[in-house]
């Protein structure tokens, strides 16, 4: 049984519900965005229908998890990359991929992330559609991928190691 505010009676976490065209509801399926310990795993893939800029329902669950993770970790950053299949022209495919990136970044902000944590890439990854391609292959390229940057402490460690290496090399 669920409470009126949409929170599960046992877990205390909000549950996303998918509403069908006839008004019926079902809980959204969770995808592979969390590991066994419940931590969010990256990269996160947001799927879209052909020619659409609306994410699929299951992708909304992944985006919600990513936004909540970003809200809890204010010093973390992610890169948002758009992919699209080239059907008629590269120009329209690139515009579609950029629009999908804008939609995903706006939804992440609405779900709790800070806009400064998101790095949307303006250049899109375009994929040709071979004549004998399968539906599954085409679906894999209608996505937006959210990549996590290096954790701040790890990135700082790499910079300091490079600096120390450069300084020790100059001292010789």
PyMOL commands that set and color helices and strands:
alter all, ss='L'
color gray80, all
select helices_A, chain A and resi 57-72+90-110+115-117+135-139+152-171
alter helices_A, ss='H'
color red, helices_A
select strands_A, chain A and resi 17-19+25-27+44-47+78-86+118-120+125-128+143-148
alter strands_A, ss='S'
color yellow, strands_A
deselect
rebuild
show_as cartoon
